[in-house]
Amino acid sequence: MKRYEKNPIITSDMVKPSNPGYEVKGVFNPGAAVLGDEVILLLRVAETCVQKEGFVAVPVIRIEKGRVNAEVLEFSLSDPEVSLQDTRGISYKGTDYLSTLSHIRLARSVDGYNFEIEGEPFLFPDAPEEVFGVEDPRVTFLEGFYYINYTVVSPDGWATALARTRDFKAVEKMGIIFCPENKDVSIFPGKVNNRYHALHRPDNSIFGKPSIWYAESEDLLHWGGHRCLVRPKGDRWEDEKIGGGPPCVETPEGWLQIYHGKAEDGGYSLFGLLLDLNDPCRILKRSKEPILRPEADYEKKGFYGNCVFSNGLVEKDDGTLLIYYGASDCMTCVAETSVDEVLKML
Amino acid sequence: MKRYEKNPIITSDMVKPSNPGYEVKGVFNPGAAVLGDEVILLLRVAETCVQKEGFVAVPVIRIEKGRVNAEVLEFSLSDPEVSLQDTRGISYKGTDYLSTLSHIRLARSVDGYNFEIEGEPFLFPDAPEEVFGVEDPRVTFLEGFYYINYTVVSPDGWATALARTRDFKAVEKMGIIFCPENKDVSIFPGKVNNRYHALHRPDNSIFGKPSIWYAESEDLLHWGGHRCLVRPKGDRWEDEKIGGGPPCVETPEGWLQIYHGKAEDGGYSLFGLLLDLNDPCRILKRSKEPILRPEADYEKKGFYGNCVFSNGLVEKDDGTLLIYYGASDCMTCVAETSVDEVLKML
């Protein structure tokens, strides 16, 4: 796995805010797809508000009579009703407001390294289940459509929704496919036994640790056949939780999944998993050590340092894999490898 | 809502343990159905182990080569590796064991008040997702089958599984239909717009409070169209969380759902909700005050006092409703009312 020497390839200063009162704090965790000769990235853009002294400003999505308004809400720090919470935001008169809001932005490249970033959002929060943001898209190409699953966040919790596009211009939102609390959904890029398949990551609170689950569907909208597939190893690399990454790559040896794990020190690394082509619930191989872990300076320092996280990759015709990943929850990077090389690491 | 004067109708001493080393601690939260002239209850039976001084014994389900063994595991309290946890159990060398294990037992009655309880379990934990117990069944009659959804608990978390039977003799388990963490699933006793519908209750950890969600399905196994339908009111009765109860009753005015709410003092009460017959996502009425709250002595004192919880009811031909409910998480009770009477309380 070779990091691109000019990493990071996309940083906050390269992204135009979606609103004059907003400020881009991070651009990371991109979904990836190939459209004709182009590599498309769907970037998670996290924005906060421009702040002034004595006040705290938060981004708010208000949906009224079908109209979506992205606003700046300002509270005086001397107002006794304002209580600052952790990095997640503030509470005012019993209502929570988040300090950052994410949307999804499109970027295009001919070489896979140099991207042109669109000036406007591609997917913006505009539904009740999205008012705290849309995050971490994954793109799976199936039967002429690019299906995009992404995390939705709202006062009702976080869940996974689906959208689809044929051309990355028009896009159709299709609603929640995995109800709270569920993210890190990775839809397989092909049917097995006439069904769609996905990895998903429900949360655990009392028993167990967040693990990778399996589900199947006949229409991509209704999911069932849930079972727990891969649990955190419990070693220093996979201590707290694991979750699915980009859609699997179909290889002659099996479905290759690149997943992430959270270590005992809080760091996020990438791992490999090989699943049976005809029975994706059958685990053939799993990496013992990370295939990519935070080592570069930009992976160690940032909004959430010590973190590499991938939800997008592109396979070139020659078998090269371009693994796009978020570094430190604020920048977009890429690493180059190949299917063979990853399989050797398992 | 009139409590039966001989409540509780079923108590632990009336139930034969499923294993010579086990002891029945509670029999509560029954699902209910009508089969011919009989009322069937599916009782949640919670068992613990017979204890002896200086040791702690826990019930354990072990599945080996397809064989299910219900065992008693005994640990010496002087073993430094044993650490007692809260009422949930013990931890030994990093593994959690629960102090109680639930299974589902069948009981039959001709009058709805006096029940004969079977000597053997009807649904017993025998799958990896069930090894910490099966709980709180709900029965929905659809197209010749009694569908039973129930909570499964395992080291991977708690979720909702489905089973079905035609006669309450042979029963077929069909796997998890709502992945962790999800319980209080209430499947509608009829299709709307050619689809099955359900209320479900995903958990929330960071944002929001556990609420009643809606989902739909074409086959009862794969669910989608998730949306948050009813949130806790935040008053003294519905402060912490709410969740679905027995399957809705179809009335000329709408689908009548009896749900539960957890109050600020930790108590559980019952409430009513009326949903549009043709659009179950449309809320027509909702009770402001509980329709049943812990008042009787047996509802105030027990394993978890101050608790009434219902997941089973029976509608008689004359419109009488027999609401079966768990009192204090240890006894089974019944209250009598009618559709009209409940509707008047909304």
Chai-1 contact restraints between the chains, C-beta under 6 A:
chainA,res_idxA,chainB,res_idxB,connection_type,confidence,min_distance_angstrom,max_distance_angstrom,comment,restraint_id
A,P155,B,F207,contact,1.0,0.0,6.0,A-B,restraint_1
A,P155,B,G208,contact,1.0,0.0,6.0,A-B,restraint_2
A,D156,B,G208,contact,1.0,0.0,6.0,A-B,restraint_3
A,D156,B,C228,contact,1.0,0.0,6.0,A-B,restraint_4
A,G157,B,N204,contact,1.0,0.0,6.0,A-B,restraint_5
A,G157,B,F207,contact,1.0,0.0,6.0,A-B,restraint_6
A,G157,B,G208,contact,1.0,0.0,6.0,A-B,restraint_7
A,I176,B,H226,contact,1.0,0.0,6.0,A-B,restraint_8
A,C179,B,P202,contact,1.0,0.0,6.0,A-B,restraint_9
A,C179,B,W213,contact,1.0,0.0,6.0,A-B,restraint_10
A,C179,B,H226,contact,1.0,0.0,6.0,A-B,restraint_11
A,P180,B,P202,contact,1.0,0.0,6.0,A-B,restraint_12
A,P202,B,C179,contact,1.0,0.0,6.0,A-B,restraint_13
A,P202,B,P180,contact,1.0,0.0,6.0,A-B,restraint_14
A,N204,B,G157,contact,1.0,0.0,6.0,A-B,restraint_15
A,S205,B,S205,contact,1.0,0.0,6.0,A-B,restraint_16
A,F207,B,P155,contact,1.0,0.0,6.0,A-B,restraint_17
A,F207,B,G157,contact,1.0,0.0,6.0,A-B,restraint_18
A,G208,B,P155,contact,1.0,0.0,6.0,A-B,restraint_19
A,G208,B,D156,contact,1.0,0.0,6.0,A-B,restraint_20
A,G208,B,G157,contact,1.0,0.0,6.0,A-B,restraint_21
A,W213,B,C179,contact,1.0,0.0,6.0,A-B,restraint_22
A,S217,B,H222,contact,1.0,0.0,6.0,A-B,restraint_23
A,L221,B,G224,contact,1.0,0.0,6.0,A-B,restraint_24
A,H222,B,S217,contact,1.0,0.0,6.0,A-B,restraint_25
A,H222,B,H222,contact,1.0,0.0,6.0,A-B,restraint_26
A,H222,B,W223,contact,1.0,0.0,6.0,A-B,restraint_27
A,H222,B,G224,contact,1.0,0.0,6.0,A-B,restraint_28
A,W223,B,H222,contact,1.0,0.0,6.0,A-B,restraint_29
A,G224,B,L221,contact,1.0,0.0,6.0,A-B,restraint_30
A,G224,B,H222,contact,1.0,0.0,6.0,A-B,restraint_31
A,H226,B,I176,contact,1.0,0.0,6.0,A-B,restraint_32
A,H226,B,C179,contact,1.0,0.0,6.0,A-B,restraint_33
A,C228,B,D156,contact,1.0,0.0,6.0,A-B,restraint_34
